[in-house]
Amino acid sequence: MRIAVLASGNGSNFEAIAQAFEKQTIAGELVLVFSDKKTAYVLERAEKHQIPAFTFSPKDFLSKKEYEEALLDLLVDHQVDYLVLAGYMRLIGEGLLEAFPKRIINIHPSLLPAFPGLHGIEDAFDYGVKVTGVTVHYIDAGVDTGPIIAQECVPISATDTLESLTEKIHQTEHRLYPEVLAEIIHAEE
Ligand code: GRF
């Protein structure tokens, strides 16, 4: 299986995934990283791990459709089988969904369907829930709505701050995401 990671920012989940590929706990090959943000730190991480990195922005195209067509061309050129979203801050359009049916995976920092959207950690903290967590799911056309693959709880204690909760969520993500990807890809090999 040939895997591509799509990311828009820091790339700490990419880092965890790249390390798992290097240790060969995930089978298959991490063939490329794509970012829609040219200054994203994930691109530096990719270089450090010697993973080919590509970046262009929807602003470079006349429409979202053309942007996604260029992205699809890139993925097809590299014979990518699976897309792994790791902080990719855009909705996936119809063209990519059709090209990768049940082969686009995302991680979200809450127990979906609770707290979808851009601020899953903060929204759960502000609401005052006592348990939040992490969800790995397939992508569909909605915002954080696709079929759930795995979830893990993260309790929120009375002494937690948004910062400490954020740290716990990220630690959970960095363990859970590579584990789940390893299982999915192993089942496909
Ligand atoms: C993660 O919290 C992930 O759940 C969400 O975006 C964040 C990306 O963080 N989808 P990073 O770029 O992997 O550090």
Residues whose N, C-alpha, C, O or C-beta is under 5 A from the ligand:
A	BS01	GRF	G9 N10 G11 S12 N13 F14 A86 G87 I107 H108 P109
